[in-house]
């Protein structure tokens, strides 16, 4: 069982259909990609002397080379370590050392950073820059056959985006990835042959994981020429390629919807925007549905159970007449077909409908453990259950509503307050562009609620306006005691808001007496 066989199957079925494109231009068709990958895999084994199971890291901005490199690694029975291109040299160094990667393929923009990081990664023997002849030469020679691997062998070390602490490498096996791929067809979408997937988000994360189901359906994988997420380019590429599917973080969906270029999107261009990885506020989601039509699906997953825990289907998004439409939109949907999901108390006892507890997951998508980190593995995997660190509750329809990361929950006067609920309400204000709510230590109450607010250009929402909105929508004790108006919120490389940094800022301001 080797996920590289997915490409073999598609090469046989889809032959001269486009497989990979750079902007509007085809780079390789399916047979061409298969040949390129099989020759590159021969180089990995013969020229670089790597063996089955060896880790090969990728420090690459999104581009066609990243896809061919990943499949060459799997074809050779090795394990890919895709790293986010925007990491800091210290984070690259940590991942290179922790994974024990022997080879790292880099795009030229990252060559210097990786050379610096490599000093702290003793097992790294070689760095290959995709702009050099050393890389070009990897396309020359005889192809090798697909390596046989066991389903339990690691295919992808997915380093968690680390909104706290240092990253951990969720070890995803070939079985995990196949289960995720089948789950896409069961719960997310079954696209017709020959569509496209636009990698507008980094392929070291969700967009890269979705390459598998789309490749299986003979879609062309399109990489924006800019290597970035720019709305006009994204819209032009959606119009260019047929039946376009894409994975976007909620903040990216919001940027698309609010950009004037979105008006140029042809009605038939888009097949599906799947979004997830962070909360999407209902107000933003409704705007997206108005503009894009019923072409949105939500997924809730994490590196430890990639893209697969729950999903809110396209149909549920579209069913505006349903009496619970808004509650549905505020949820993360129902458990995916190939996993079991429970909400439990600290001792692992299942909680009744409506009660909030930690979300735990079991199934074929759940990682085998964290690479080289037995303590973290023992904390997260207990009796085969993945403890996600997310808290939420099921409702009577069997839909899961995520409250927050357990560590982001605020406890004030003995009551649990979930920041997301308050954020959802504040986001309703037309003058609010972004908002994040955290707890601040309070001598009497334990913690009190503080909201960081980014105003829209030209708007100036007042604390009194925001208070009124809260009083109209949620219990009085949840209302923020302090509003901090800021120009931007701190975010990590996947666009997730860093609440730890906000807490730190608040702590520093409090010590200075601001
Ligand atoms: P990562 O491992 O980087 O993909 O981050 C996974 C985390 O992102 C989860 O544990 C959740 O806290 C959060 N997350 C993922 N999907 C969603 C979603 N649909 N809604 C809210 N939060 C989400």
Boltz pocket constraint, residues with backbone or C-beta under 6 A from the ligand:
constraints:
  - pocket:
      binder: B
      contacts: [[A, 160], [A, 161], [A, 162], [A, 275], [A, 276], [A, 277], [A, 278], [A, 279], [A, 280], [A, 298], [A, 299], [A, 300], [A, 301], [A, 302], [A, 303], [A, 304], [A, 332], [A, 388], [A, 390], [A, 402], [A, 404], [A, 405]]
      max_distance: 6.0
